[in-house]
Amino acid sequence: MVIKAEKLNNNIKTNILKTIETELDRLNDKYNSEINFYEIKVDELKGQVFSLSGELHSQETSIVNLEKDNSRLKAEIDILQNLLLENKNTTMIESYLLQYKEKLGNKWLEKCTEIIESNIQKKYHDQAAYFISFLNNHLPVTSLNDYDYSLLHELSASVFLEWIDLDDIDYELNFINLFKFLRANGEVRNNIPIKSFFIDNLIGIKENVFLSNSPQAIIEMIRCYMTFDLTEELHDIFDDLMGEWLFVEHDLSEDQLSYILILSYYLGRESDLLKQPGIADKNIKELPDFLSENERNYLLPNISQNNSSVNSKTKEVKREIEYKDEENHEVFLQRITKLPNKKNRPNTNVHFENVQVKIAIYRNKSANIVYEYIKTNVQKIRGSMEYFITKNQLKSLSKNRPGYWIDLEYVDKGFNFISKERFQLIELARPVKKVEHDSFKWPVTEINPESGNAENEPDLNTKSELRKLGYQISGMSRIKRWEILEKKAVPQLGLKKVAYTIAFLVRGRKAMKNGLIRNQNSITEWEYDLQRLKDTFYKNNFFWPSTKVNN
């Protein structure tokens, strides 16, 4: 029995071992089969990687070749585009841009701004202005996207904020047409990005526009800011316009002057405008011809509500500016001029008398509305309507209304305007810088207070007559200017008036902010003309004018 049991156990063990061996062989075969499968897959993937590497290399080569082709194509396009610009054939360029718009409409605005900026860089300003107008006429009426606005922002910065060469007499056309374009688009499209640009860049825009001395550019700037409802900025522009009035008023058309008058009513600044020298004698149109219906509705409601026309309103304000209250025989002044000290005034036959007037008082520095009129003593030139306040009288007024403000003007010893400011009455009056009486000196460019005798200063009519004879700096050669001076100006106006007029213009330009830098060309040319006038005509029979100004 024992032997049988042992034999049975041995058989069981043998069977178990065989089963294990069989299962191990099966697992080993399966493992080897999987290894072979994955080895085949790896070989296949290696083949695919090799194939893809070849394709990638081929594509990289193609990209390099395409980039070369694109670079060559772009160079060819640039050459053709430059040839179009150099040829100045606007018809061909228009055709090019219109076909570009048809084929690549989403890139059309980018191409137009590129053409415009290229013209500006080449100083083809008349052509640049033409295509700004072209852009306005063909810009799609659909809303502009953010990229489009970024392009208009870049274009506006290129036109409005770049340093202007005064010799580029056509540059003002860029201002005029771009203002028109942005104004037209501001009326029908989302204008927030453009409006923000005008707010953020007001100082640079207005400085360059006023530097151009172009009445039309100034008017279009005002109309553009009006379209975007930027009243605060319009007040700043109006301040600069009043400061630059002498340099632009002779070239204003009746329409432009009428528009500025209506603007002054809108801003409540009509007194500032109508007190400008010579404007009271001008014939002012009822309404400018170019005034749009929107502008009529925007600018004229106050006048129409009062059943008053522009002309009747103007006459009313002019009467107010005569400073006379006929019922009480009182004089009302919106501003007062600081009288220079006696030692700084020339020996003339001007006689003063002490009178009482009422001066406008303001509650703060930026107020546009008069708080009250206060009666005070001032000096008046006998036989005239010119009023001045002395240092002591200003001190007395300060005691009566400490902390309030008045509008104060400063003049030099010849009673020539120097500057103006909103003056706080708690301060001492700022004295006019001492002007040393000097013997005759030929004009020099260094800054100094000498400005000539008041009796020799040119009046507005003289300056206007000189301009009407064709004399100007921009766009005119020295030969042409001299021909006008020699054959027209000196014979008709006289050497003295011509010399003092040009010297006055030089001093005005130097007195501007950064004037010596900004107006270097015009100052140089005017002083060249003065020197030639002296060398040719001057016989030491009057004091030659100086071009020095206060620093």
Secondary structure as the mmCIF struct_conf table of DSSP 4:
data_model
#
loop_
_struct_conf.conf_type_id
_struct_conf.id
_struct_conf.beg_label_comp_id
_struct_conf.beg_label_asym_id
_struct_conf.beg_label_seq_id
_struct_conf.end_label_comp_id
_struct_conf.end_label_asym_id
_struct_conf.end_label_seq_id
HELX_RH_AL_P HELX_RH_AL_P1 VAL A 2 ASN A 87
TURN_TY1_P TURN_TY1_P1 LYS A 88 LYS A 88
HELX_RH_AL_P HELX_RH_AL_P2 THR A 90 LYS A 103
HELX_RH_3T_P HELX_RH_3T_P1 GLY A 105 LYS A 107
HELX_RH_AL_P HELX_RH_AL_P3 TRP A 108 GLN A 121
TURN_TY1_P TURN_TY1_P2 LYS A 122 LYS A 123
HELX_RH_AL_P HELX_RH_AL_P4 HIS A 125 HIS A 138
BEND BEND1 LEU A 139 LEU A 139
BEND BEND2 VAL A 141 THR A 142
HELX_LH_PP_P HELX_LH_PP_P1 SER A 143 LEU A 144
HELX_RH_AL_P HELX_RH_AL_P5 ASP A 146 PHE A 160
BEND BEND3 LEU A 161 GLU A 162
HELX_LH_PP_P HELX_LH_PP_P2 TRP A 163 ASP A 165
TURN_TY1_P TURN_TY1_P3 LEU A 166 ASP A 167
TURN_TY1_P TURN_TY1_P4 ILE A 169 ASP A 170
HELX_RH_AL_P HELX_RH_AL_P6 TYR A 171 GLY A 186
TURN_TY1_P TURN_TY1_P5 GLU A 187 VAL A 188
BEND BEND4 ARG A 189 ARG A 189
HELX_RH_AL_P HELX_RH_AL_P7 ILE A 192 ASP A 200
TURN_TY1_P TURN_TY1_P6 ASN A 201 ASN A 201
HELX_RH_AL_P HELX_RH_AL_P8 LEU A 202 LEU A 211
TURN_TY1_P TURN_TY1_P7 SER A 212 ASN A 213
HELX_RH_AL_P HELX_RH_AL_P9 PRO A 215 THR A 227
TURN_TY1_P TURN_TY1_P8 PHE A 228 ASP A 229
HELX_RH_AL_P HELX_RH_AL_P10 THR A 231 GLY A 243
TURN_TY1_P TURN_TY1_P9 GLU A 244 GLU A 244
HELX_RH_AL_P HELX_RH_AL_P11 TRP A 245 VAL A 248
HELX_RH_3T_P HELX_RH_3T_P2 GLU A 249 ASP A 251
HELX_RH_AL_P HELX_RH_AL_P12 GLU A 254 LEU A 267
TURN_TY1_P TURN_TY1_P10 GLY A 268 GLY A 268
HELX_RH_AL_P HELX_RH_AL_P13 GLU A 270 LEU A 274
TURN_TY1_P TURN_TY1_P11 LYS A 275 LYS A 275
BEND BEND5 GLN A 276 GLN A 276
TURN_TY1_P TURN_TY1_P12 PRO A 277 GLY A 278
HELX_RH_3T_P HELX_RH_3T_P3 ILE A 279 ASP A 281
BEND BEND6 LYS A 282 LYS A 282
BEND BEND7 GLU A 286 LEU A 287
TURN_TY1_P TURN_TY1_P13 ASP A 289 PHE A 290
HELX_RH_AL_P HELX_RH_AL_P14 GLU A 293 LEU A 299
BEND BEND8 LEU A 300 LEU A 300
HELX_RH_AL_P HELX_RH_AL_P15 PRO A 301 GLN A 305
TURN_TY1_P TURN_TY1_P14 ASN A 306 ASN A 307
HELX_RH_AL_P HELX_RH_AL_P16 VAL A 310 ILE A 321
TURN_TY1_P TURN_TY1_P15 GLU A 322 TYR A 323
STRN STRN1 LYS A 324 ASP A 325
TURN_TY1_P TURN_TY1_P16 GLU A 326 HIS A 329
STRN STRN2 GLU A 330 LEU A 333
BEND BEND9 GLN A 334 GLN A 334
STRN STRN3 ILE A 336 LYS A 338
HELX_LH_PP_P HELX_LH_PP_P3 LEU A 339 ASN A 341
HELX_RH_3T_P HELX_RH_3T_P4 LYS A 342 ASN A 344
BEND BEND10 ARG A 345 ARG A 345
BEND BEND11 ASN A 347 ASN A 347
BEND BEND12 ASN A 349 ASN A 349
STRN STRN4 PHE A 352 ILE A 361
STRN STRN5 TYR A 362 TYR A 362
BEND BEND13 ARG A 363 ASN A 364
TURN_TY1_P TURN_TY1_P17 LYS A 365 SER A 366
BEND BEND14 ILE A 369 ILE A 369
STRN STRN6 GLU A 372 ILE A 381
TURN_TY1_P TURN_TY1_P18 ARG A 382 GLY A 383
BEND BEND15 SER A 384 SER A 384
STRN STRN7 TYR A 387 ILE A 389
HELX_RH_AL_P HELX_RH_AL_P17 LYS A 391 ASN A 400
BEND BEND16 ARG A 401 ARG A 401
TURN_TY1_P TURN_TY1_P19 PRO A 402 GLY A 403
STRN STRN8 TRP A 405 VAL A 411
TURN_TY1_P TURN_TY1_P20 LYS A 413 GLY A 414
STRN STRN9 PHE A 417 GLN A 424
TURN_TY1_P TURN_TY1_P21 LEU A 425 ILE A 426
BEND BEND17 GLU A 427 GLU A 427
HELX_LH_PP_P HELX_LH_PP_P4 LEU A 428 LYS A 434
BEND BEND18 THR A 445 GLU A 446
BEND BEND19 PRO A 449 PRO A 449
HELX_RH_3T_P HELX_RH_3T_P5 ALA A 454 ASN A 456
BEND BEND20 GLU A 457 GLU A 457
HELX_LH_PP_P HELX_LH_PP_P5 PRO A 458 ASP A 459
HELX_RH_AL_P HELX_RH_AL_P18 LEU A 460 LYS A 468
TURN_TY1_P TURN_TY1_P22 LEU A 469 GLY A 470
BEND BEND21 ILE A 473 ILE A 473
TURN_TY1_P TURN_TY1_P23 SER A 474 GLY A 475
HELX_RH_AL_P HELX_RH_AL_P19 ARG A 478 ILE A 484
HELX_RH_PI_P HELX_RH_PI_P1 LEU A 485 ALA A 489
HELX_RH_AL_P HELX_RH_AL_P20 VAL A 490 LEU A 493
HELX_RH_AL_P HELX_RH_AL_P21 LEU A 495 ALA A 511
BEND BEND22 MET A 512 MET A 512
TURN_TY1_P TURN_TY1_P24 LYS A 513 ASN A 514
HELX_RH_AL_P HELX_RH_AL_P22 GLY A 515 ARG A 518
TURN_TY1_P TURN_TY1_P25 ASN A 519 ASN A 519
HELX_RH_AL_P HELX_RH_AL_P23 GLN A 520 PHE A 537
BEND BEND23 ASN A 540 PHE A 542
HELX_LH_PP_P HELX_LH_PP_P6 PHE A 543 SER A 546
#
